[in-house]
């Protein structure tokens, strides 16, 4: 029985961070033996946020190194850069024909992002159409998403329904959501989702001293002012991060010691920083290899793009035929 196909992508903002790893990459690695996986560095999406052209190529390569460092295997998964497969943007343009503007304006992320602009670029409004094209171009059966992406995936399903209804074909499946187990990963500030732009995270390839420098700034229980004050682990973001890196028996000890003020926040952070550094040590080693062999990374991305174009080409030939754009063939 053929494995279900999964597609997912990540914007290139450089080295992946802790939120990327817990929210997506860790799950992607686990999925490789269960699904046919297609993973994309979505640089066409990145330009809608005004990315620096001078930095974008380096950010793409750094994210590719992060992908390979965490364990994405080019022998098991197709890994490529979005702009190397121009069918993404072609299909996005064609999906404009079946996507109501009102649906785009109702997107929560559009409303949030639009507030940052005095004049909103059309790319911010059309961002979900390109997302739909990314997924449907490969006729993916499922997409790993966080809760904040559910609305976009539902729009993708709606676009698939509308296109299929308009052009007389069940070409596009309605992809299902695979919800990650990690939930929403809060940043070190304890106020917002982890984001490099907010400076509230830790790079997954950071050295141990760099990890400690970041973790020591993390916000803990706001009511624990003095070392002698008892803490409330259930409201502490540092304790929440322990769930991903610290053995259960040690977590139980930290819980009890925090509530009785037997351990201070600094000591709690040191344990977390050491465990993060230990968990990421193999990734740092793999990253060092790929950083010293950039041609190997480029070759992996080129091979992935070739494999992706083969699938994308088949899809687009059918799309163009159904939409009347293969006029030479139709007139023969």
FENQUI-V595392 format. One line per field, one symbol per residue. ss: DSSP state (~ for helix, > for strand, _ for the rest). psi: psi as a letter, one per 20 degrees, with the letter a starting at -180 (. if undefined). burial: 1 if it has 9 or more other C-alpha atoms within 8 Angstrom, else 0. A space follows every 50 residues. Layout:
BEGIN
ss->???
psi->???
burial->???
END
This chain:
BEGIN
ss->____>>>>>>______>~~~~~~~~~~~~~~____>>>>>>_~~~~~~~_ __~~~~~~~~~~~~~~~~~~______>>>>>~~~__~~~~~~~~~_____ ~~~~~__~~~~~~~_______~~~~~~~~~~~~~~~_____>>>>_~~~~ ~~~~~~~~~~~~~~~~~________>>>>______>______>__~~~__ __>____~~~~~~~~_________________~~~_~~~~~~~~~__~~~ ~~~~~~~~~_____~~~~~~~~~~~~~~~~~~~~~~~~~~~__~~~~~~~ ~~~~~~~~~~~~~~~~~~~~~~____~~~~~_
psi->pqqqppqqrpqnkbpqrgggghhggghgghihihropoppomhhhhiijl qohhhgghhgghhgggghhijpoihhqoprpgiinihghghgghihhjoq hhhhhipghggghhiiphopqhhggighghggggghhjlqhqppqrhijg ghhhhghggggggghhjkqlgproqqpopqihapoqriijhrqpphhikk appijqqghhghhghiiqpboiingqhipqrnhijphghhhhhiipqhhh ghgggghghjkiqrhghghgggghhghghighhhghhhghhimhhhghhg hggghggghgghggghggggghjjimhgghi.
burial->00011111001111111111111111111011001111111110110100 10000100111111111111010101111111101011101100110110 00111010011011000000000111111111111111111111110001 11101111111111100000011110100100001111110011110001 11111101001101110111100100000111100111111110110000 10011011111011000111011111100100111110010000001101 11111011101110111001110001000000
END
